[in-house]
Amino acid sequence: MSLPVTDFDERYRAISARDARFDGQFVTAVRSTRIYCRPSCPARTPKPENVTFFPTSAAAHEAGYRACKRCIPEAAPGSPAWNLRGDTAARAMRLIANGVVEREGVPGLAARLGYSSRHLTRLLAAELGAGPLALARAHRAHTARMLLVGTDMPISDVAFSAGFASIRQCNDTIREVFGMTPGDLRLRRPSLPTPASGARGPGSGSQDSSTVVPGMIDLVLPYRGPLDAAGIFAWMAARAVPGVEHATATSFARHLRMPGGPVWFEVTQDTASRLHLRATVTALGDLAPLVSTVRRIFDLDADPLAIDAALSAHPELAPLVAKTPGIRVPGSADPHEMLIRAMIGQQITVVAARTALTALTEALGERVAGHDGGGGLLFPTMAAIAEHGAEVLRGPAARIRAITGAAAALADRSLTLTVGDDGGEQREALLAMPGIGPWTADYVRMRVLGDPDILLPGDVALRAGAAAAGLPGEARPLTEWAARTAPWRSYLSAHLWRAAPVRPARKTKENS
């Protein structure tokens, strides 16, 4: 499996095999029962003539089906298609998961995508079987279910955390989607399996749990295995800005600015290889977008088996994939912050970039209370960097002007940068900015949009890793060779960074 399947026969074979790799990529609706399931549902496989496949649970809801109480399709990891694809539907799904409909309504979503509300509704209904309101409603139902079975939050708090406008709206939606009241759904929460219980592995996404700490949410994050969690934690540790972030071999924590105020979160891996998210938020409405952000940071909606199979088909890459199965491409916590970090990191080492970012944050960052009573820092606002960055940053004057100029453009919105951007338009807008060259523009696409098909041939460490792996070590021949690994060149890049003889000593060659 190299791409999401769309053919009926392929999908039917997947549900007949109860193949968990396809969970989250589509749902199976059964006309005889009016129920929809995830592909790995353990129930008896329905007859083909009774089956309809839908790309999203929202489409199944709109067609009059309700979620299976046995397999809980809303507990599956998200579809990898929304990163693999860069079309309007995929961009809309990323923005919906980021809470745009709750904050700005359908008109705001449509404006971000460059369409009228009516045309966007028609487009999404034709492509995904449901319009933006139905898709946002399904996302709220998913979030509410996650919180009901994964935390001990009061049901009223669950409703507003999931993005519902009222408790009644939440209750009605839960009853319609799951055929149960929120209280009944909470009573059906599964107990966590132990490693010796014979339960399915962490990649199945079939379990949720909670730890009761006053004012804190603790959830298990589902994902498709395998997962190179150690690699992500190591990546974060090498780049962590003190005060803002803290990383160990099995954890990553940071303070983050969100629409409702500061939040703090920590992701840890336990002995059963589950990923736990602990978080405190200022506004309940930020919780669902925060979960979506954390999933992007850890690339948890990727399809690692498909990626590994495609890359290991090339003999030169098979040893790298065997050494690091389930490699991930870390995403960004905040698109604006990511651009500044990328620009500061141009043409210097990771260590030097971290030193410069630390100085910038200590001088201009906002101090906030820590979750444990201590203090923390928020990364500086774009307005603060635009106004005072030149007083803190060191280096060539043209480079400092480029960084503060980009921050000013982001602050006054003459430059937009979001998870829902069109990749080509985002790259063009970035390249039009002084001091931003191809490496930075493509690196931002990789980290902000989760684009799976980015190669950075100007990256010194990447080319060193390519040479160590027996691939061309120069930019042009490496680019030509890498074309055969599309659409997974971002994951190829991750493997080549890992293969570099010296880590992390990444310099970039910018022609800006």
C-alpha positions as CSV (number, residue, x, y, z in Angstrom):
1,M,0.0,0.0,0.0
2,S,1.7,3.2,-1.2
3,L,-1.3,5.5,-1.4
4,P,-4.8,5.6,0.2
5,V,-7.0,3.1,-1.6
6,T,-10.2,4.2,-3.5
7,D,-11.2,1.1,-5.4
8,F,-14.2,-0.8,-3.9
9,D,-12.5,-4.2,-4.3
10,E,-9.4,-3.0,-2.5
11,R,-11.3,-1.6,0.3
12,Y,-13.5,-4.7,0.7
13,R,-10.3,-6.8,0.9
14,A,-9.1,-4.5,3.6
15,I,-12.2,-4.9,5.7
16,S,-12.3,-8.6,5.1
17,A,-8.7,-8.8,6.5
18,R,-9.6,-6.4,9.3
19,D,-6.5,-4.5,8.3
20,A,-5.8,-1.8,10.9
21,R,-3.5,0.0,8.5
22,F,-6.6,1.5,6.8
23,D,-8.2,2.8,10.0
24,G,-8.9,6.5,9.5
25,Q,-8.6,6.4,5.7
26,F,-12.2,5.5,5.1
27,V,-15.3,4.1,6.9
28,T,-17.5,1.2,6.0
29,A,-21.3,1.8,6.1
30,V,-23.6,-1.2,6.3
31,R,-27.1,-0.6,4.8
32,S,-28.7,-3.5,6.7
33,T,-27.7,-2.1,10.1
34,R,-27.4,1.6,9.3
35,I,-24.0,1.5,11.2
36,Y,-20.6,2.6,10.0
37,C,-17.3,1.0,11.2
38,R,-13.5,1.4,10.8
39,P,-11.9,-1.1,8.5
40,S,-10.4,-3.2,11.3
41,C,-13.8,-3.7,13.1
42,P,-13.9,-7.3,14.6
43,A,-17.6,-7.7,13.6
44,R,-18.6,-10.1,10.9
45,T,-17.7,-8.8,7.4
46,P,-20.9,-7.6,5.7
47,K,-21.9,-8.8,2.3
48,P,-20.5,-6.6,-0.5
49,E,-24.0,-5.6,-1.7
50,N,-24.8,-4.1,1.7
51,V,-21.6,-2.0,1.9
52,T,-21.0,1.6,1.0
53,F,-17.6,3.2,1.6
54,F,-17.3,6.8,2.7
55,P,-14.1,8.9,2.8
56,T,-15.1,10.5,6.1
57,S,-17.3,9.8,9.1
58,A,-19.1,13.1,8.4
59,A,-20.3,11.7,5.0
60,A,-21.6,8.6,6.8
61,H,-23.4,10.8,9.3
62,E,-25.0,12.8,6.5
63,A,-26.2,9.6,4.8
64,G,-28.0,8.6,8.0
65,Y,-25.5,6.1,9.6
66,R,-24.3,6.1,13.2
67,A,-21.0,5.0,14.6
68,C,-20.3,1.4,15.6
69,K,-20.3,0.9,19.4
70,R,-17.9,-1.9,19.1
71,C,-15.0,-0.5,17.0
72,I,-15.7,3.3,17.7
73,P,-14.4,4.5,14.3
74,E,-13.9,8.0,15.8
75,A,-11.0,6.6,17.9
76,A,-8.9,5.8,14.8
77,P,-5.9,8.0,13.9
78,G,-6.6,10.7,11.3
79,S,-6.3,10.1,7.6
80,P,-2.8,10.5,6.1
81,A,-4.5,11.8,3.0
82,W,-4.8,15.3,4.4
83,N,-1.0,15.7,4.3
84,L,-0.4,13.6,1.2
85,R,-2.9,15.7,-0.7
86,G,-2.5,19.4,-1.2
87,D,-5.9,20.2,-2.8
88,T,-8.7,22.3,-1.4
89,A,-10.4,19.4,0.4
90,A,-7.2,18.5,2.3
91,R,-6.5,22.1,3.2
92,A,-10.0,22.5,4.5
93,M,-9.7,19.4,6.6
94,R,-6.5,20.7,8.2
95,L,-8.1,24.0,8.9
96,I,-11.3,22.4,10.3
97,A,-9.1,20.3,12.7
98,N,-7.4,23.5,13.7
99,G,-10.7,25.0,14.9
100,V,-11.2,27.6,12.2
101,V,-14.9,26.9,11.8
102,E,-15.5,27.3,15.5
103,R,-13.6,30.6,15.6
104,E,-14.5,32.1,12.2
105,G,-17.5,30.2,10.9
106,V,-17.8,28.7,7.4
107,P,-17.3,32.2,5.8
108,G,-14.0,32.4,7.5
109,L,-12.9,29.0,6.3
110,A,-14.1,29.8,2.8
111,A,-12.2,33.1,2.8
112,R,-9.0,31.4,3.8
113,L,-9.4,28.9,0.9
114,G,-10.3,31.6,-1.6
115,Y,-13.9,30.5,-2.2
116,S,-17.4,31.6,-1.4
117,S,-19.2,29.7,1.3
118,R,-21.6,28.2,-1.2
119,H,-19.0,27.1,-3.6
120,L,-16.8,25.6,-0.8
121,T,-19.9,23.7,0.5
122,R,-20.6,22.3,-3.0
123,L,-16.9,21.4,-3.5
124,L,-16.5,19.5,-0.2
125,A,-19.9,17.8,-0.5
126,A,-18.8,16.4,-3.9
127,E,-15.3,15.4,-2.8
128,L,-15.9,14.2,0.8
129,G,-19.6,13.6,1.0
130,A,-20.3,16.4,3.5
131,G,-20.1,20.1,3.7
132,P,-17.9,22.2,6.0
133,L,-20.5,22.4,8.8
134,A,-21.0,18.6,8.8
135,L,-17.2,18.0,8.7
136,A,-16.7,20.4,11.6
137,R,-19.6,18.7,13.5
138,A,-18.0,15.3,13.0
139,H,-14.7,16.7,14.3
140,R,-16.5,18.0,17.4
141,A,-18.1,14.6,18.0
142,H,-14.7,12.9,17.7
143,T,-13.2,15.3,20.2
144,A,-16.1,14.9,22.6
145,R,-15.8,11.2,22.4
146,M,-12.1,11.4,23.1
147,L,-12.6,13.6,26.1
148,L,-15.5,11.6,27.5
149,V,-13.7,8.3,27.5
150,G,-10.2,9.7,28.0
151,T,-10.7,12.2,30.9
152,D,-12.9,12.8,33.9
153,M,-13.8,16.3,32.7
154,P,-17.4,17.4,33.5
155,I,-19.6,16.8,30.5
156,S,-20.3,20.6,30.4
157,D,-16.6,21.2,30.0
158,V,-16.3,18.4,27.4
159,A,-19.0,20.2,25.3
160,F,-17.2,23.5,25.2
161,S,-13.7,21.9,24.8
162,A,-15.0,20.1,21.7
163,G,-16.2,23.3,20.2
164,F,-20.0,22.9,20.7
165,A,-21.9,26.1,21.3
166,S,-24.0,24.6,24.0
167,I,-24.3,21.5,26.2
168,R,-27.6,20.6,24.5
169,Q,-26.0,20.7,21.1
170,C,-23.3,18.4,22.3
171,N,-25.8,16.0,23.9
172,D,-27.9,15.9,20.7
173,T,-24.9,15.3,18.5
174,I,-23.5,12.5,20.6
175,R,-26.8,10.8,20.7
176,E,-27.2,11.1,16.9
177,V,-23.6,10.0,16.0
178,F,-23.1,7.2,18.7
179,G,-26.6,6.3,19.6
180,M,-25.8,7.0,23.3
181,T,-25.9,9.9,25.7
182,P,-22.6,11.4,26.7
183,G,-23.0,9.7,30.1
184,D,-23.6,6.3,28.6
185,L,-20.6,6.8,26.3
186,R,-18.4,7.6,29.3
187,L,-19.6,4.5,31.1
188,R,-18.4,2.4,28.1
189,R,-14.8,3.7,28.3
190,P,-12.4,0.8,27.9
191,S,-9.8,-0.2,30.4
192,L,-6.2,0.1,29.4
193,P,-4.6,-3.1,28.3
194,T,-1.3,-4.2,29.8
195,P,1.5,-5.4,27.6
196,A,0.8,-9.0,28.6
197,S,-2.9,-8.9,28.0
198,G,-2.6,-9.7,24.3
199,A,-4.4,-6.5,23.3
200,R,-3.5,-4.8,20.0
201,G,-0.5,-2.6,19.9
202,P,-0.4,1.2,20.4
203,G,-0.8,1.9,16.7
204,S,-4.3,0.6,16.6
205,G,-5.7,3.7,18.3
206,S,-8.3,1.6,20.0
207,Q,-7.8,2.7,23.6
208,D,-7.9,6.0,25.6
209,S,-7.0,6.6,29.2
210,S,-6.7,9.4,31.7
211,T,-4.8,10.4,34.7
212,V,-6.7,12.6,37.1
213,V,-4.7,15.7,37.9
214,P,-6.6,18.9,38.9
215,G,-6.7,21.4,36.0
216,M,-4.8,19.0,33.6
217,I,-5.9,16.8,30.7
218,D,-4.2,13.5,30.1
219,L,-5.0,11.6,26.9
220,V,-3.5,8.7,25.0
221,L,-2.8,9.7,21.4
222,P,-3.6,7.0,18.8
223,Y,-1.2,6.5,15.9
224,R,-0.3,3.9,13.2
225,G,2.8,2.0,14.2
226,P,5.7,1.7,13.9
227,L,6.7,5.0,15.4
228,D,10.2,6.3,15.7
229,A,9.4,8.3,18.9
230,A,13.0,8.3,20.0
231,G,14.0,10.1,16.9
232,I,11.3,12.8,17.3
233,F,12.3,13.4,20.9
234,A,16.0,13.6,20.0
235,W,15.1,16.1,17.2
236,M,13.2,18.2,19.7
237,A,15.9,18.0,22.3
238,A,18.6,19.3,19.9
239,R,16.5,22.3,19.1
240,A,14.7,23.0,22.3
241,V,14.7,26.7,23.4
242,P,15.1,26.9,27.2
243,G,12.1,28.3,29.0
244,V,9.8,27.6,26.0
245,E,10.6,23.9,25.5
246,H,12.0,21.0,27.4
247,A,12.8,17.6,25.9
248,T,14.3,14.3,27.1
249,A,14.8,10.9,25.5
250,T,11.1,10.1,26.2
251,S,9.3,13.4,26.5
252,F,8.7,16.8,24.9
253,A,7.0,19.8,26.7
254,R,6.5,23.4,25.8
255,H,4.5,26.6,26.3
256,L,2.5,27.8,23.4
257,R,0.3,30.8,22.5
258,M,-3.1,29.9,21.3
259,P,-6.2,32.0,20.4
260,G,-7.7,31.7,23.9
261,G,-4.4,32.3,25.8
262,P,-1.2,30.5,26.8
263,V,-1.2,26.7,27.0
264,W,1.3,24.1,28.2
265,F,1.6,20.6,27.0
266,E,3.8,17.6,27.4
267,V,4.0,14.4,25.3
268,T,5.6,11.4,26.9
269,Q,6.1,7.8,25.9
270,D,5.3,5.1,28.5
271,T,6.7,1.5,28.8
272,A,4.0,0.2,26.6
273,S,5.0,2.6,23.8
274,R,1.8,4.7,24.2
275,L,2.1,8.4,23.7
276,H,0.4,10.5,26.5
277,L,-0.6,14.1,26.1
278,R,-0.9,16.2,29.2
279,A,-2.1,19.7,28.8
280,T,-3.4,22.8,30.6
281,V,-5.2,25.4,28.6
282,T,-6.5,28.9,29.3
283,A,-9.7,28.5,27.3
284,L,-11.5,25.2,26.8
285,G,-12.0,25.9,23.2
286,D,-8.3,25.6,22.5
287,L,-8.1,22.0,23.6
288,A,-9.2,20.4,20.3
289,P,-6.9,22.6,18.2
290,L,-4.1,21.8,20.6
291,V,-4.6,18.1,20.1
292,S,-4.5,18.6,16.4
293,T,-1.3,20.7,16.7
294,V,0.4,18.0,18.8
295,R,-0.6,15.3,16.2
296,R,1.0,17.4,13.5
297,I,4.2,18.0,15.6
298,F,4.6,14.3,16.0
299,D,3.3,13.4,12.5
300,L,0.9,10.9,14.1
301,D,-1.5,10.7,11.1
302,A,1.3,9.3,8.8
303,D,1.0,5.9,7.2
304,P,4.5,4.5,8.2
305,L,4.0,1.0,6.6
306,A,3.2,2.6,3.2
307,I,6.1,5.0,3.5
308,D,8.6,2.3,4.7
309,A,7.5,-0.1,1.9
310,A,7.9,2.5,-0.8
311,L,11.3,3.6,0.4
312,S,12.7,0.2,1.2
313,A,11.9,-0.9,-2.4
314,H,15.1,0.9,-3.3
315,P,18.1,-1.2,-2.4
316,E,20.1,1.9,-1.3
317,L,17.5,2.9,1.2
318,A,16.4,-0.6,2.5
319,P,19.1,-0.6,5.3
320,L,18.1,2.9,6.5
321,V,14.4,1.9,6.7
322,A,15.3,-1.3,8.5
323,K,17.4,0.6,11.0
324,T,14.7,3.2,11.6
325,P,11.2,1.9,10.8
326,G,8.4,4.4,11.2
327,I,10.5,7.5,10.9
328,R,8.5,10.7,11.2
329,V,8.9,14.3,9.9
330,P,8.3,16.6,12.8
331,G,5.7,19.3,12.3
332,S,5.6,22.8,13.7
333,A,3.8,24.1,16.8
334,D,3.2,27.6,15.2
335,P,3.7,28.5,11.6
336,H,4.9,32.0,12.3
337,E,7.4,30.8,14.8
338,M,8.6,28.1,12.4
339,L,9.4,30.7,9.7
340,I,11.5,32.8,12.2
341,R,13.3,29.7,13.5
342,A,14.0,28.6,9.9
343,M,15.4,32.0,8.9
344,I,17.6,32.2,12.0
345,G,18.8,28.7,11.2
346,Q,20.0,29.6,7.7
347,Q,23.7,29.0,7.1
348,I,24.5,28.2,10.7
349,T,24.6,25.0,12.8
350,V,21.7,23.8,14.9
351,V,23.6,24.6,18.1
352,A,24.3,28.2,16.9
353,A,20.6,28.6,15.9
354,R,19.5,27.4,19.3
355,T,21.8,29.9,21.0
356,A,20.4,32.8,18.9
357,L,16.8,31.7,19.5
358,T,17.4,31.5,23.2
359,A,18.7,35.0,23.3
360,L,15.8,36.3,21.3
361,T,13.3,34.5,23.5
362,E,14.8,35.6,26.8
363,A,14.8,39.2,25.6
364,L,11.4,39.4,23.9
365,G,9.4,36.4,25.0
366,E,6.4,36.7,27.3
367,R,6.8,35.2,30.7
368,V,3.9,32.9,31.9
369,A,3.2,30.8,34.9
370,G,4.4,27.2,34.7
371,H,2.0,24.2,35.1
372,D,4.0,23.2,38.2
373,G,4.1,26.6,39.8
374,G,7.3,27.6,38.1
375,G,7.7,30.0,35.2
376,G,8.0,29.6,31.5
377,L,8.3,31.6,28.3
378,L,6.2,32.1,25.2
379,F,8.0,32.5,21.9
380,P,8.1,36.2,21.0
381,T,5.2,37.7,19.1
382,M,5.9,38.7,15.5
383,A,5.2,42.3,16.5
384,A,7.9,42.2,19.2
385,I,10.5,40.7,16.8
386,A,9.6,43.3,14.2
387,E,10.1,46.1,16.6
388,H,12.9,45.0,18.8
389,G,14.6,42.0,17.0
390,A,17.4,44.1,15.6
391,E,18.4,45.0,19.2
392,V,18.9,41.3,20.0
393,L,19.9,39.4,16.9
394,R,23.5,39.2,15.8
395,G,25.0,38.7,12.4
396,P,24.9,40.5,9.0
397,A,22.7,43.5,8.9
398,A,20.9,42.2,5.7
399,R,20.0,39.0,7.5
400,I,18.6,40.8,10.5
401,R,16.6,43.0,8.3
402,A,15.2,40.0,6.5
403,I,14.1,38.4,9.8
404,T,12.5,41.5,11.2
405,G,10.9,42.2,7.9
406,A,9.3,38.8,7.7
407,A,8.1,39.2,11.3
408,A,6.6,42.6,10.4
409,A,4.8,41.1,7.4
410,L,3.4,38.3,9.5
411,A,2.3,40.8,12.2
412,D,0.5,43.1,9.7
413,R,-0.9,40.1,7.7
414,S,0.7,41.2,4.5
415,L,2.2,37.7,4.6
416,T,-0.1,34.9,5.7
417,L,1.3,31.5,6.8
418,T,-1.1,28.8,8.0
419,V,-1.5,25.0,8.0
420,G,-4.2,25.4,5.3
421,D,-2.1,27.2,2.7
422,D,-1.8,26.0,-0.8
423,G,1.8,24.7,-1.0
424,G,2.8,26.3,-4.2
425,E,1.3,29.7,-3.3
426,Q,3.0,29.6,0.1
427,R,6.4,28.9,-1.5
428,E,5.9,31.7,-4.0
429,A,5.0,34.1,-1.2
430,L,8.0,33.2,0.9
431,L,10.4,33.4,-2.0
432,A,9.2,36.9,-2.7
433,M,10.4,38.0,0.7
434,P,13.9,39.4,1.0
435,G,16.3,37.0,2.6
436,I,14.2,33.8,2.0
437,G,15.6,31.3,-0.5
438,P,14.5,27.8,-1.6
439,W,15.8,26.0,1.4
440,T,13.8,28.1,3.9
441,A,10.7,28.1,1.8
442,D,10.7,24.3,1.3
443,Y,11.7,23.6,4.9
444,V,8.7,25.7,6.0
445,R,6.4,23.7,3.7
446,M,7.8,20.5,5.1
447,R,7.3,21.5,8.7
448,V,4.1,23.7,8.6
449,L,2.1,21.9,5.9
450,G,3.4,18.4,6.6
451,D,4.1,18.1,2.9
452,P,5.5,14.6,2.5
453,D,7.3,15.2,-0.7
454,I,10.0,17.8,0.0
455,L,13.7,17.3,-0.7
456,L,16.3,19.9,0.5
457,P,19.3,19.4,-1.8
458,G,20.9,22.6,-0.4
459,D,21.2,21.0,3.0
460,V,24.8,20.1,3.8
461,A,24.0,17.4,6.4
462,L,21.4,15.8,4.1
463,R,23.9,15.5,1.3
464,A,26.4,14.1,3.7
465,G,23.8,11.5,4.7
466,A,23.1,10.7,1.1
467,A,26.8,10.1,0.4
468,A,27.1,7.9,3.5
469,A,24.1,5.9,2.2
470,G,25.7,5.4,-1.3
471,L,23.5,8.0,-3.0
472,P,24.8,11.0,-5.0
473,G,26.2,13.6,-2.6
474,E,25.8,16.6,-4.9
475,A,22.6,18.6,-5.2
476,R,21.6,18.1,-8.8
477,P,22.3,14.3,-9.1
478,L,20.7,13.8,-5.7
479,T,17.6,15.7,-6.8
480,E,17.4,13.6,-9.9
481,W,17.8,10.3,-8.0
482,A,15.3,11.3,-5.3
483,A,12.5,11.8,-7.8
484,R,12.0,8.0,-7.8
485,T,10.9,8.2,-4.2
486,A,8.0,10.6,-4.7
487,P,5.7,11.3,-3.0
488,W,7.8,10.5,0.1
489,R,10.8,12.7,-0.3
490,S,10.3,14.4,3.1
491,Y,10.8,11.0,4.7
492,L,13.8,10.3,2.5
493,S,15.2,13.6,3.8
494,A,14.6,12.4,7.4
495,H,16.5,9.2,6.7
496,L,19.4,11.0,5.1
497,W,19.6,13.5,8.0
498,R,19.7,10.4,10.3
499,A,22.5,8.9,8.2
500,A,24.7,12.0,8.2
501,P,28.1,11.1,9.8
502,V,28.0,14.2,12.1
503,R,24.7,15.2,13.8
504,P,23.5,17.9,14.2
505,A,25.8,20.1,12.0
506,R,23.3,21.1,9.4
507,K,24.2,24.1,7.3
508,T,22.2,25.3,4.3
509,K,23.2,26.9,1.1
510,E,20.8,29.7,0.4
511,N,20.7,31.7,-2.8
512,S,18.6,34.5,-1.4
